[in-house]
Amino acid sequence: MMLTIIFVCLFALLSLVERVQCQTQTSLPAASYQAVSSDSSGTHLTAVVYNGPIYYSNNSGVSWAVSDAPTPTATYEAVATSSTGQYVIINSQSATYVSSDYAQHFTNMTAVGGLSNTVAVSSTGQYMVAVSSSLSPNNCLSYSNDYGASFTLNLGPSTTSDFCVGVTI
């Protein structure tokens, strides 16, 4: 319920914003937001822009900053956050990015795969999953059990006739 209220307030905020040319801003700029994620309290928020930057807020959306992700603008598609907000996983069409500091800094996990359309993270952040929608064999699921420090790649069905589309933890 609380998370629903936060998302409603966040999207209401998005309709009232104007473009700001600085790193920290009081509202999100108008953009094509692909996904928004929140910790369990609604304090730590992460928003990804399609062909844009990664924004984060550590004060329930009162102010926002741009992450220093290795690729400042990418085709970001999905985001998932641990219950504390400390661990964040984001994907783009070419890589998966992991943060262990509330979405301020990200590590590029390029080897995780491409065209990843879904990510998930456990409440503690220890377990992370990235799903690829690629049609190549054995390229469906990448998994981490060490807070995103490393991933086991290419798990999943060995088929070229189907593809994976979702995951949850």
Secondary structure as the mmCIF struct_conf table of DSSP 4:
data_model
#
loop_
_struct_conf.conf_type_id
_struct_conf.id
_struct_conf.beg_label_comp_id
_struct_conf.beg_label_asym_id
_struct_conf.beg_label_seq_id
_struct_conf.end_label_comp_id
_struct_conf.end_label_asym_id
_struct_conf.end_label_seq_id
HELX_RH_AL_P HELX_RH_AL_P1 MET A 2 LEU A 14
TURN_TY1_P TURN_TY1_P1 SER A 15 LEU A 16
BEND BEND1 CYS A 22 GLN A 23
STRN STRN1 THR A 24 GLN A 25
BEND BEND2 THR A 26 SER A 27
HELX_LH_PP_P HELX_LH_PP_P1 LEU A 28 PRO A 29
BEND BEND3 ALA A 30 ALA A 30
STRN STRN2 TYR A 33 SER A 38
TURN_TY1_P TURN_TY1_P2 SER A 40 SER A 41
BEND BEND4 GLY A 42 GLY A 42
BEND BEND5 HIS A 44 HIS A 44
STRN STRN3 LEU A 45 GLY A 52
STRN STRN4 ILE A 54 SER A 57
BEND BEND6 ASN A 58 ASN A 59
TURN_TY1_P TURN_TY1_P3 SER A 60 GLY A 61
BEND BEND7 VAL A 62 SER A 63
STRN STRN5 TRP A 64 VAL A 66
BEND BEND8 PRO A 70 THR A 73
STRN STRN6 ALA A 74 THR A 81
TURN_TY1_P TURN_TY1_P4 SER A 83 THR A 84
BEND BEND9 GLY A 85 GLN A 86
STRN STRN7 VAL A 88 SER A 92
BEND BEND10 GLN A 93 SER A 94
STRN STRN8 THR A 96 SER A 99
BEND BEND11 SER A 100 ASP A 101
TURN_TY1_P TURN_TY1_P5 TYR A 102 ALA A 103
BEND BEND12 GLN A 104 HIS A 105
STRN STRN9 THR A 107 ASN A 108
HELX_RH_3T_P HELX_RH_3T_P1 THR A 110 VAL A 112
BEND BEND13 GLY A 114 LEU A 115
STRN STRN10 SER A 116 VAL A 121
BEND BEND14 SER A 123 GLN A 126
STRN STRN11 MET A 128 SER A 132
BEND BEND15 SER A 136 SER A 136
TURN_TY1_P TURN_TY1_P6 PRO A 137 ASN A 138
BEND BEND16 CYS A 140 CYS A 140
STRN STRN12 LEU A 141 SER A 144
BEND BEND17 ASN A 145 ASP A 146
TURN_TY1_P TURN_TY1_P7 TYR A 147 GLY A 148
BEND BEND18 ALA A 149 ALA A 149
STRN STRN13 THR A 152 LEU A 155
BEND BEND19 GLY A 156 GLY A 156
BEND BEND20 THR A 160 SER A 161
#
